[in-house]
Amino acid sequence: MKRHWCWCALFFSTWLVPALTGCKSVDASSGVPRVLHYAFSPQSEQLQSGSMRADLMRAYLQKELNMPVEVVRVEGYAPTIEAMRAEKVDIASFGSLAYIIASQKAGAEAIVSRGNADGSLGGYRSVIAVPKDSPYHSLADLKAHAQDIVFAFADPASTSGNLYPRVGLLSAGIEPEKDFKKVVFAGTHPAAVMTLKENKVDASAFMETAPNRLIATHRLEPGDVRVIWTSELIPDGPTAVRKSLSEELKKRIQAALLEIPVKDPALWDNLQKTYSTFGTATKNIAVNDATYDGLRKYALQVKDFNFVEK
């Protein structure tokens, strides 16, 4: 039977955000909500200073946009996408692949991303790792012993925790669901790392910097996991808004995000600490949907890949 890689979409039709039930706030006639809802995901944000950043961002946007802003806490990409689709979230940050899905399923529109000093888009890398005492040292080893291996990806909608390592495995002649003994999704990058430390899986895929954040919080010791594969540079994901917001409001939100370094140094300092854990980025830059067309083409390397269910 022909298989379609719709694993991302399978989660989105059922993962709702209970706390948001009934809080749809958009004025359909103007595209301007009565209250702007900013999505904050503790699991995908930096482990430290996350709540402080959410509070600072709420206060900053409220002041710059001169309208009420509420922080909506969500747990991962799937419920964030579903909440935006239901018009219960107006602004959210996504990984690159999650953004592509959100753009198709929820009408998300990229406006700002992390960038380098020269104005180019920032990036980060994906890795495949094994426990420190594992007998496996390469993808060739994983292929040779595939029938014995339990493999963990991170989030189904993650660029570095699913798409890029999946392409890496396919390039090495490994079809994960077909060849490995078992494939699981850990849910988050930290969880994907911890599955290795706890010897729940034989190999795992996650963002390159995920172990650093766990080491900083003393949940992992240096050397607990060993990297056996590293991806090429992955484009940083964007902050996106609902496409149905008014053009004037979207421009004001974009301008506010780009002006954070000048207008709110405390918030910018907090964001910089987050950026340093994700990759090369040092500033905010303007982007649009076309910025991620290259990644859309990259995803086509996965046979029968579909971003959403047909």
C-alpha positions as CSV (number, residue, x, y, z in Angstrom):
1,M,0.0,0.0,0.0
2,K,1.3,3.4,-0.9
3,R,2.3,5.3,2.2
4,H,1.9,9.1,2.6
5,W,3.9,11.0,5.1
6,C,1.0,12.8,6.7
7,W,2.2,12.2,10.2
8,C,2.3,15.9,11.0
9,A,-1.3,16.4,10.0
10,L,-2.6,13.4,12.0
11,F,-2.2,15.3,15.3
12,F,-3.8,18.6,14.2
13,S,-7.4,17.6,13.7
14,T,-7.7,16.4,17.4
15,W,-5.2,18.5,19.5
16,L,-7.2,21.5,20.7
17,V,-6.4,24.0,23.3
18,P,-9.1,23.5,26.0
19,A,-8.2,26.8,27.8
20,L,-9.0,28.7,24.6
21,T,-12.5,27.4,24.1
22,G,-14.9,30.2,23.3
23,C,-12.2,33.0,23.3
24,K,-12.3,33.7,19.6
25,S,-11.7,37.4,19.5
26,V,-11.5,38.6,15.9
27,D,-13.7,41.2,14.4
28,A,-14.4,39.6,11.1
29,S,-15.3,42.9,9.4
30,S,-12.1,44.7,10.2
31,G,-9.5,41.9,10.7
32,V,-8.6,43.6,14.1
33,P,-9.2,41.4,17.2
34,R,-10.5,43.0,20.4
35,V,-7.6,41.3,22.2
36,L,-4.4,40.1,20.5
37,H,-3.5,36.6,21.5
38,Y,0.3,35.8,21.6
39,A,1.1,32.1,21.8
40,F,3.9,31.0,24.2
41,S,5.0,27.4,24.3
42,P,7.1,26.5,27.5
43,Q,8.2,23.2,25.9
44,S,9.7,24.8,22.8
45,E,11.0,27.9,24.4
46,Q,14.3,28.1,26.3
47,L,14.0,26.3,29.6
48,Q,15.1,29.3,31.7
49,S,13.6,32.8,31.7
50,G,10.7,31.7,29.5
51,S,7.9,33.1,31.7
52,M,9.8,36.4,32.1
53,R,10.1,36.7,28.3
54,A,6.4,36.0,27.8
55,D,5.5,38.8,30.3
56,L,8.0,41.2,28.7
57,M,6.6,40.5,25.2
58,R,3.0,40.9,26.3
59,A,3.8,44.3,27.9
60,Y,5.9,45.4,24.9
61,L,3.3,44.5,22.3
62,Q,0.5,46.0,24.3
63,K,2.3,49.3,24.5
64,E,3.5,49.4,20.9
65,L,0.2,48.3,19.4
66,N,-2.0,50.2,21.8
67,M,-4.3,47.3,22.3
68,P,-4.9,44.5,24.9
69,V,-2.5,41.5,24.5
70,E,-2.9,38.2,26.2
71,V,-0.4,35.4,26.5
72,V,-1.7,32.0,25.6
73,R,0.3,29.0,26.9
74,V,0.3,26.0,24.5
75,E,2.2,22.7,24.6
76,G,3.9,22.2,21.3
77,Y,3.4,23.0,17.6
78,A,0.2,20.9,17.0
79,P,-2.1,22.8,19.4
80,T,-0.5,26.1,18.4
81,I,-1.4,25.5,14.8
82,E,-4.9,24.3,15.7
83,A,-5.5,27.4,17.9
84,M,-4.4,29.7,15.1
85,R,-6.6,27.8,12.6
86,A,-9.5,28.4,15.0
87,E,-8.6,32.1,15.2
88,K,-7.8,31.8,18.9
89,V,-4.1,32.7,18.5
90,D,-3.0,35.7,16.5
91,I,0.8,35.6,16.8
92,A,3.1,32.6,17.3
93,S,6.6,31.4,16.7
94,F,7.2,28.2,14.7
95,G,10.0,26.0,13.6
96,S,10.4,26.1,9.8
97,L,8.5,22.9,9.0
98,A,5.8,23.7,11.6
99,Y,5.4,27.1,9.9
100,I,4.9,25.5,6.4
101,I,2.2,23.3,7.9
102,A,0.7,26.3,9.7
103,S,0.7,28.4,6.6
104,Q,-1.4,25.7,4.7
105,K,-3.6,24.5,7.5
106,A,-4.1,27.7,9.7
107,G,-3.4,30.6,7.3
108,A,-0.2,31.6,9.1
109,E,1.9,34.3,7.5
110,A,5.6,34.7,8.3
111,I,6.7,38.3,9.2
112,V,9.9,38.1,11.2
113,S,12.6,35.6,11.9
114,R,16.0,35.4,13.6
115,G,18.8,36.7,11.4
116,N,22.6,37.3,11.2
117,A,24.4,40.6,11.5
118,D,24.6,40.8,7.7
119,G,20.8,40.5,7.4
120,S,20.8,37.0,6.2
121,L,18.4,34.4,7.7
122,G,19.8,32.6,10.7
123,G,20.1,28.8,11.1
124,Y,20.7,25.8,13.3
125,R,21.4,22.1,12.8
126,S,19.8,18.7,13.5
127,V,21.7,15.7,14.9
128,I,21.1,12.0,15.3
129,A,22.7,10.7,18.5
130,V,23.1,7.6,20.6
131,P,23.7,6.8,24.3
132,K,27.4,7.3,25.3
133,D,28.0,3.6,25.6
134,S,26.2,2.6,22.3
135,P,28.0,0.3,19.9
136,Y,26.7,2.4,17.0
137,H,29.0,5.1,15.5
138,S,27.5,6.0,12.2
139,L,24.3,5.8,10.1
140,A,25.9,2.8,8.4
141,D,25.9,1.1,11.8
142,L,22.2,2.0,12.2
143,K,21.5,0.5,8.8
144,A,23.4,-2.7,9.5
145,H,21.4,-3.2,12.7
146,A,18.2,-1.5,11.8
147,Q,15.9,-4.4,12.8
148,D,17.2,-4.2,16.4
149,I,16.9,-0.4,16.7
150,V,14.2,1.7,18.4
151,F,14.5,5.2,17.0
152,A,13.0,8.4,18.4
153,F,12.1,11.6,16.5
154,A,11.1,14.7,18.4
155,D,7.9,16.5,17.3
156,P,6.2,15.3,14.1
157,A,6.1,18.9,12.9
158,S,9.8,19.6,13.8
159,T,12.3,20.5,11.1
160,S,15.3,19.4,13.1
161,G,13.5,16.7,15.1
162,N,11.9,15.0,12.1
163,L,12.3,16.3,8.5
164,Y,16.0,16.8,8.3
165,P,17.1,13.7,10.2
166,R,14.5,11.7,8.2
167,V,16.0,12.9,4.9
168,G,19.5,12.0,6.4
169,L,18.3,8.5,7.2
170,L,16.7,8.0,3.7
171,S,20.0,9.2,2.1
172,A,21.8,6.5,4.1
173,G,19.3,3.9,2.7
174,I,17.2,3.7,5.8
175,E,13.4,3.9,5.7
176,P,12.6,4.5,9.4
177,E,9.1,3.0,9.7
178,K,10.0,0.1,7.4
179,D,13.5,-0.8,8.5
180,F,13.7,0.1,12.2
181,K,12.3,-2.2,14.9
182,K,10.2,0.7,16.1
183,V,9.9,4.4,15.6
184,V,8.4,6.8,18.2
185,F,7.9,10.5,18.6
186,A,9.3,11.8,22.0
187,G,7.2,15.0,21.7
188,T,9.9,17.6,22.4
189,H,13.6,18.0,21.7
190,P,14.5,17.7,25.4
191,A,12.4,14.6,25.7
192,A,14.2,13.1,22.6
193,V,17.5,13.7,24.3
194,M,16.3,12.2,27.6
195,T,15.1,9.0,25.9
196,L,18.8,8.3,25.2
197,K,20.0,9.0,28.7
198,E,17.4,6.8,30.1
199,N,18.1,4.1,27.5
200,K,14.6,4.0,26.2
201,V,15.7,4.1,22.6
202,D,18.8,3.2,20.7
203,A,19.1,6.4,18.6
204,S,17.3,9.8,18.6
205,A,17.0,12.9,16.5
206,F,16.8,16.5,17.9
207,M,18.1,20.0,17.6
208,E,21.8,20.2,18.0
209,T,21.7,22.6,21.0
210,A,19.0,20.6,22.9
211,P,21.6,18.8,25.1
212,N,23.2,22.1,26.1
213,R,20.0,23.4,27.7
214,L,19.6,20.1,29.6
215,I,23.2,20.3,30.8
216,A,22.6,23.9,32.0
217,T,19.7,22.7,34.2
218,H,21.6,19.7,35.5
219,R,19.3,17.1,33.9
220,L,22.1,15.8,31.6
221,E,25.9,15.4,32.0
222,P,28.3,16.3,29.2
223,G,29.0,13.1,27.3
224,D,25.8,11.3,28.2
225,V,24.9,11.3,24.5
226,R,27.1,10.9,21.4
227,V,26.3,12.5,18.1
228,I,26.8,10.3,15.0
229,W,25.3,12.5,12.3
230,T,24.8,16.3,11.8
231,S,22.7,18.0,9.2
232,E,23.3,20.9,7.0
233,L,22.2,24.3,8.2
234,I,18.5,24.6,8.7
235,P,16.7,28.0,8.1
236,D,15.4,29.5,11.3
237,G,11.6,29.4,11.7
238,P,9.6,32.6,11.8
239,T,7.2,34.5,14.0
240,A,3.9,34.4,12.1
241,V,0.5,36.1,12.3
242,R,-2.9,35.0,11.1
243,K,-3.2,36.0,7.5
244,S,-6.8,37.2,8.1
245,L,-5.6,40.0,10.3
246,S,-5.8,43.4,8.7
247,E,-2.8,44.4,6.6
248,E,-2.3,47.5,8.6
249,L,-2.2,45.5,11.9
250,K,0.2,43.0,10.4
251,K,2.6,45.7,9.4
252,R,2.4,47.3,12.9
253,I,3.2,43.9,14.5
254,Q,6.1,43.4,12.2
255,A,7.5,46.8,12.8
256,A,7.2,46.4,16.6
257,L,9.1,43.1,16.5
258,L,11.9,44.6,14.4
259,E,12.2,47.6,16.7
260,I,12.6,45.6,20.0
261,P,16.4,46.2,20.3
262,V,15.9,49.9,20.3
263,K,12.5,50.2,22.2
264,D,12.9,47.5,24.8
265,P,16.5,46.5,25.6
266,A,15.4,44.3,28.5
267,L,13.2,42.2,26.3
268,W,15.9,42.1,23.6
269,D,18.5,40.9,26.1
270,N,16.2,38.1,27.1
271,L,15.6,37.2,23.4
272,Q,19.3,37.2,22.7
273,K,19.8,34.6,25.4
274,T,17.3,32.4,23.7
275,Y,18.8,33.0,20.2
276,S,22.2,31.9,21.5
277,T,20.8,28.5,22.4
278,F,19.2,27.9,19.0
279,G,21.8,28.8,16.4
280,T,23.7,31.6,14.6
281,A,21.1,34.4,14.8
282,T,21.8,37.7,16.4
283,K,19.0,40.0,15.3
284,N,15.4,40.1,14.0
285,I,14.9,40.4,10.3
286,A,11.8,40.8,8.1
287,V,10.7,37.7,6.2
288,N,7.7,36.5,4.2
289,D,6.1,33.3,3.1
290,A,8.4,32.9,0.1
291,T,11.4,32.8,2.5
292,Y,10.5,29.2,3.2
293,D,10.0,28.0,-0.4
294,G,13.4,26.3,-0.4
295,L,12.4,24.2,2.6
296,R,9.2,23.2,0.9
297,K,11.3,21.8,-1.9
298,Y,13.6,20.1,0.6
299,A,10.7,18.3,2.1
300,L,9.9,16.7,-1.3
301,Q,13.0,14.5,-0.9
302,V,10.7,12.4,1.4
303,K,8.7,10.2,-1.0
304,D,5.0,10.9,-0.9
305,F,5.5,13.7,1.7
306,N,2.3,15.7,2.3
307,F,2.2,18.8,4.5
308,V,-1.5,18.3,5.3
309,E,-4.0,15.6,4.7
310,K,-5.7,15.5,1.3
